[in-house]
Amino acid sequence: MEGRRWVSKQDYLEGLAFSQLSPAPLAAQLAMYLGWLRAGAFGATLVGIAFILPSFLMVLVLAALYVHYGNLPWIQGMFYGIGAAVIAIIVRSAIKLVRTTVGRDWLLWAIFGLIALTTAWTRSEIVWLFVLCGIIGVLLKAPPKVSSTAADMVFIGGFDRLWTGMYGLAPLATVGALFLFFLKAGAFVFGSGLAIVPFLYGAVVEKFHWLTEQQVVDAVAVAMIKPGPVVITAAFIGYLVAGPAGAFVAAGAVFAPPYFIVIVAAPYYRRFAPNRQVKAFVQGVTAAAVGAIAGAAYILARRSLVDLPTVLIGLITLTILILTKKIPEPILILVAGAAGVLLHGIAR
């Protein structure tokens, strides 16, 4: 946008700050905010569609291939290696997020550690803890003064194939549950799209039993292989659970919160952005989100790092990520997949 001069540098920085202060995936929300600056609600809608649609279509194709050919030995071998690389990428992302969001703040470190341990122990995401961490951040970092001021702020089945996932025709109730779950996940994904990972394990595997641990790791891997937002993994999971309709519902739900936040809150952003309580709340919630990512990495690592070859793939990938920024993550994932195909027969 800088090359085309659609927005100024100041507008971009304000949009970035707005996205960091708001729940929902940062990249998608920033894109929609910039679209809103140019053409209001229509611009936000158009940019949102353009930002999401290519990744959604790619994931739709990959999910269909996974459903039909996922049991082939070489496909299993590929995900055997990819799973280890994905864990390394999540760990590296958690480290970077700790540096940028937690820093040397003892309170944020305490929140980070508490949520990381809670996520690893309970194997699920506890949403009310996010809110509590935000409130703690407000009370300890920017306690409000005594003041009276306050800020106000059906799908009908047509073709069976549209509703058919890995385990057959999905009931309408399952599709509804998909929508509600990913709507909640989209509303509590602060900052990095990887913040959705703890939600996935806690609900998709433990609560609803839609997928296995390995399938969740594979879903995250697919989202990282192709360009676009990581949270598009919602579409992959939706497809596995309820076919193309499930993919559409899950993707729509996870991107609905950033869209409506931009439409509703962007006009009032400049008024509330400097508020110390708002910033402290967001800092607390963001530290909790990073802690949840770290806890989820531990949970998924227990499933993906199952033997010496996968541990080595994970360590090598993590070392490369730390030492160099020149190799794109999708390339590392594909190389790990190739290594998995070669090693799968030996390891198994």
N, C-alpha and C positions, 0 to 999 in steps of 0.2 A: 504493500500500500504506500510505502514511502516513495518508491519509484514513480508511481502514478499520481502521487500527491493527493490521494483521496482523503487522508486525515493528516493532521499535524503530529509532530512528535509528542507534543503535550497531550493531545487527545489520546494517543496510543498509550502513554504512560498512565493517564487517568483511567483508561479502560482496563489496563493491567491491574491497577490498584483495586478497581471495582470488582474484578474477577477474583482477586485474592481475598477480598473482604466477604465475598458471597459464597454460599454453598454451591455445589454442583461442579462438574468438570471445568477446569480453568480455561483450557484451550478453546473449547466449544463456546464457553460464555464470552471470552474475549472476542472471538470472531463475530458472534451475534451482536455484541455491544458496538463494534465498529460498523456493522451493517446498520444498526439502529441510528448511529450518528449520521450516516449518509442519507438514509431514507426512512427513518422511523420504524414502525412495526413491520412495514412491508420489507424494508431492507434487512431487518433482523431475521425475518422469515426466509427470505431469499438466500442470505448468507448461510443460515442454519442448514437449509436443504443442500446447498452446494458443498458445505463442509462435511456433512454426514453421508450423503448419498453414495459417493464413490466407495468409501470404506464399507458401507452397508451392503452394497452389491457384491463386493469382493468376499466379504464374510459369508454372504448367502451361498455363493458358489463353493467356498471352502467347506462350509458346514454340510452341504449336500454331498460333497465328495467324501467327507469324514463319515457321514452316516452310512453311505453305501460301500465304502472301501476301507473303513477303519480297522477291520479285522485282518487285513492282509499283513503278512509278517514284516514286509519292508516298511509299511506305514507305522506299525507298532515300534519297529526299531528306530525310525526317525523320531517319533515322539519320546522314545526312551532317552535319546540324547538331547532333544529340545527341552524336555522338562528340566534337566539339570542346568541348562543355560539360562532358562527363564528364572530359576531361583537365584542365580548369580545376578541377573539384571535387577530383580526386585531388591536384593540386598544392597546392590550399588545405589539404586534409587533411594532406598531408605537412608543410606549414609549421606547422600547429597542433600536430602530433605532435612535431615537432622542439622547439618551445617548451616543451611539457609534459614530454617524456621525456628530451630531451638537455640542454636548458638551456645552462649555461656549463661543463659538464664536458668537459674536453679529451679524456679517454679515450673518452667516448661519442660525441663529435664525430668522433674518428678512426675508430671502429667504423662510425658512420653513413656517413662518406665512403668508406671501403673497400668496404662492401657496396653502396652506390649505384653506384660505379664498376664493381664486379665484375658486378652485375646488368645494367647497361647494356652492358658489354663482351661478356659471355657470352650475353646474351639468355635467361638461365635463372636458376632459383633453386637454389642449392647448399645443401642442408640442413645438411651437416656444418659449414659456415661459421657457421651460427647457433649450433650447440653450441659451436664453438671460441670465438666471441665471448662466450658466457656464461662459459666457463672463464677467458678472459682477464679478464673483469670480476671474477671471484672472486679470481684471483691478484693483481691489481693494486689492487683496492678493498677486499677483505676476505680477505687471505691466511689460510688455515686454520692454526690452531695445531697443533703435533704432539700428536695425541690419538688415543685408541683408540675414541672414540665415533663412531657412524655411524647414520644414519637409514635405516630400511627403508620404506623406502616401497614359397545354392545355388538358385539360382533355376532352375526348370525351365520352359522356354518353353511357354506354353499357346496364346496367340493372337499371330499374327505382328505385328499392329498394335502390341502392347505393346512390341515390341523394334525397331520401325522408326523410324529417325531421318531426318535430311536426306538421307542417302546410301543408304537402303534398310535391309534387315534387318541388325541388328548381331549379330555372332558372340557366343557366350557369353563367349569370352575377352576381348572388348572390354568387356563389362559388368563382368567381374571386374577388368579394369584400371582402369575408372572407379571402382570401389569402393576399390581399394587407393590410387589416386592421391588421391582426395578424403579418405580416411581420414588419409593423411599430411599433406595440406594443412590439415585441421581441427586436427591436433595441433601444427602450427607457426604457426598464425595468432595471434600475440600482439597483444593490444590491439585496434586498429581492424580491422573486417572487411575493409577495403581491403588489408590485408596479404596477402590471398589472390591479389591481382592478379598479383604476380610469379610465383607458382606456376602460374597459368593460362597465361601466355604461354610459360614455359619448357617445360611438358609438353604442353599441349593443342595448341599450334601447332608448336613445334620438335621435340619428341620423338615424340609419337604421331600428329601430323598429323591430328587429329580435325577441327579447325576452322581457318578462316583468321584472320588478324589482325583483320580487320574484324568477323568474327563474335564474337570475344572482346570487342572494344570494345562491340558491341551487347549482349552478355550482361551486361556490367557496367552498361551504361546501363539495361537493363530492371530490374536489381536496385535501382537508385537511384530509378527512377521511382515504384515502389510502396512502401508502408510495410513495415517489417520489416527484418531483418538483411541486410546486403550480401552475406554469404556464401551467401545463398539463390541467388545466381547459379549455384551448383553444379547446382541443379535444372534451370535453363535449359540449361546446357551438356549435362547428362545427357540431356535430352529431344532436343536436336539430334543427339546422337551415337547414342542407342539408344531413342528414344521415351519413352513414359510410364514404362516399367520403368527406363530409364536415369536419368530424373529422380528416381525414388524411391530408387534405389540411391545416386546421388551425394549427394542431400540427407541421406539416412540416415547415410552415411559421414562427411560433413563435420561433422555435429552429434553424432556418437558420442563423440569425445574429450571435449568439455565435459561431456557427460552422465556418462560413467564417471569423469571426474576428480572431479566433485561427489560422486558416490556413494561413491567409494573414499577420496578425500583430505579431504573436508570434515570428517569426524569428528576428524582429526588436525591440522587447520589451525592451531588456536590454539597447538599445541605447537611447530610449526616456523616460524610466521609471523615471529617476531622474529629468526630466524637471519640473521646478517649475510651469510653465504655465499650463502644462498638469494636474498636481495635483490640482491646484487651480480650473481649469475648472471642473474636476470631483467632487470636493468638492461642488461646486455650484450646479451642476446638481443633485448630490445625496441628498443634502438638499431639493431641489425642489421635488424630488421623494418622500421623506419622508413626505413632506407637502401634496403632492397629496394623499398619503395613508390616512393621517389624515382627509383630506376633504372627501375622499370617504367613510371612516368609518362613518362620520356624515350623509352622504346621505343615505347609506344603513341602518343605525340604524333607520332612520325615517320609513323605510319600515318593518324592522324586529322586532323592539321593539314597538309593537302595543298596548300592554295592560300590566297590572300588572304582570301576570305570565311570560311573555317574558322579562320584565325588571328585574325581580328577577333572572331568569335563566342567563341572561347576567351578572348581578352584581356578582352572586355567582361564575360563571365561571371565571370572571376577578379576583376576590379575590383569588381563588385557584391558578390561574396562577401567581399572584404576590407573594403569600406566599410560594409556593412550586414549585420545578422543577421536582418532582418525578413522577407526573402523566402525561403521554403522552397526547398531544393534541387530537389525534384521539379517545382516551378513553373518554375524556371530551365531545367530540362532540357526541359520541354514547350515553353516559348517558343523555345528554341534549335531544337527539332525543327520548329516552325512556320516559323522563319526558314530552316531548311534546305530545307523544301519550296518556299518562295518563291525561294530562291537557286539551287536545284539545277540548274534548267534553264540559268541564266545561267553558273554555274560550270562545268558540264559541256559 
